[in-house]
Amino acid sequence: MKKICLFIFLILTIFPLCAQTVYNTDIDYLQDEYWWGGVVAYGSKMPYIKPVKEFNLALDNGNNQVVPLFLSNKGRYAWSNYPFKFEAGERQIKIKSEFEKIKIVQAGKTLRDAYLAACRKHFSPSGILPDPLFFTMPQYNTWIELMYNQSQEDILKYAQSIVDNGFPKGVLMIDDNWQKYYGNFEFKPDKFPYPKAMVEKLHNMGFKIMLWVCPFVSADSPEYRELAEKAYFVKRKGTDVPAMIHWWNGQSACFDFTNPDAVDYYVSQLKKMQKDYGIDGFKFDAGDNAFYDSRYIDSYRKDAVSVDHTMAWAKIGLEFPFNEYRAGWRMGGEALVQRLGDKDYSWEAVQMLIPDMIAAGLLGYAYTCPDMIGGGQFTAFMGIDDDKFNQELIVRSAQVHALMPMMQFSVAPWRILNDRNLDIVNKAAHLHERMGEYIIECARESAKTGEPIVRHMEYAFPNEGFAECKDQFMLGDKYLVAPVVTFQNIRTVKLPKGKWRDDMGKEYKGGGKPISFDVALDRLLYFEKLL
């Protein structure tokens, strides 16, 4: 009996000390209140009016950026410096944190009030921009055309096709598999016999050049042995052995950028690439929080959690004005280019571009590119003959991009489009170029104030019935953009109060009933605010 009592005593006294404390925060909606936040990839689910299953900001990111922030159109917001789990119901958001009880802050009366208050306190803008070329000219990425078969010959052909087809010249990104292996920073000699000459030629053609890089190192390579000796990798839990991280290209060791020496080494390798080959910048892939599960790895910084590694990876990009990221944690307001995660080649994916871009802006990532035109998920393009592409989808996707902060091509429109549709896409690219001065003005303003460039209609025009609007947006405070995002050429637009002029010069008085438009394939519908 004494043994049983002792056992019960130990359970009641010791177990609570071992159990993980969970802090619960329930956000009950006010009347006519809507909430946004948490996950950029959940933009199409926002505002949260339908149930959303539990999402863990520590171990998932939806292939994109996550931010511990929620915002409401009634001027309220919730913020934490740490990752948490959340789920949404029809009238409530439940948050579970292992770190702190999260407070709900009443910052004003509108979505904009809530955003600006959170921005000023938790991710104030740095005042610095990525290179202006990102905003003023289209970008081109070799991924969909070349996939893992990157080569000097084919990259030069791709660039020459851009010029030959009259597209504006901007940033050209050379994607994965240019290097000998992961962790190595030398071009494959059989695929790139004269890499310095290649970069010089591309520069002379009018392009800036970026290279794809990642934080992984191939095992059993000279770099692996050198870096393991220096303890620059995350380690298998409870050991001094480098952890092998499972990622989309296999298993590799992974840099531990909570170690300042590892950061210095990596940055020095990138700067050497710039010096040796004239590279302008880098596309920083990976960094996803799921790769750094602290249940299985140990870090140089003993208290580091998964998202600390994501943030450490992102900070490296601040060394390079030409940068791009897909994964992110709490880096709003910094001079980093973000891109929406790879999307499918489908109408459903086209329809996600606007709400996801809106979500990126509301979470502090103003300098974001809406994926690649037509989709960045290469498997969706495999096995499709050139004459079987849905050309209208490519055209409408390009039009969505045209009046975003950035636009990025990957699949070659001159390969898959007929002459008429190629001309429409070309005009969309030149529209972006013509609007470049205005877009960069918006970006500079964002660098000062933190305001999104792509703005939710509710953000710009509170209490006018726009909370659930997902297919039109404001570009800065001057242009309302309403692209067609379905296979149909008819759509409705609700104009806010005031006076507006459309892309064809016709004027409208806003604040009334939604207006139906028959939008020909060669037209991108947008409106300039006059009063």
Secondary structure, 3 states (H helix, E strand, C coil): CHHHHHHHHHHHHHHHHHCCCCEEEEEECCCCCCEEEEEHHHHHHCCCCCCEEEEECCCCCCCCEEEEEEEECCCEEEECCCCCEEEECCCEEEEEECCCCCCEEECCCCHHHHHHHHHHHHCCCCCCCCCCHHHHCCEEECHHHHCCCCCHHHHHHHHHHHHHCCCCCCEEEECCCCECCCCCCCECCCCCCCHHHHHHHHHHHCCEEEEEECCEECCCCHHHHHHHHCCCECEECCCCCECCEEECCEEEEEECCCCHHHHHHHHHHHHHHHHHHCCCEEEECCCCHHHHCCCCEECCCCCCCHHHHHHHHHHHHHHCCEEEECCEECCCCCCCCEECCCCCCCHHHHHHHHHHHHHHHHCCCCCEECCCCCCCCHHHHCCCCHHHCCHHHHHHHHHHHHCCCCCEECCCHHHHCCHHHHHHHHHHHHHHHHCHHHHHHHHHHHHHHCCCCEECHHHHCCCCCCCCCCCCEEECCCEEECCCCCCCCEEEECCCCEEEEECCCCEEEECCCCEEEECCCCCCCEEEECC
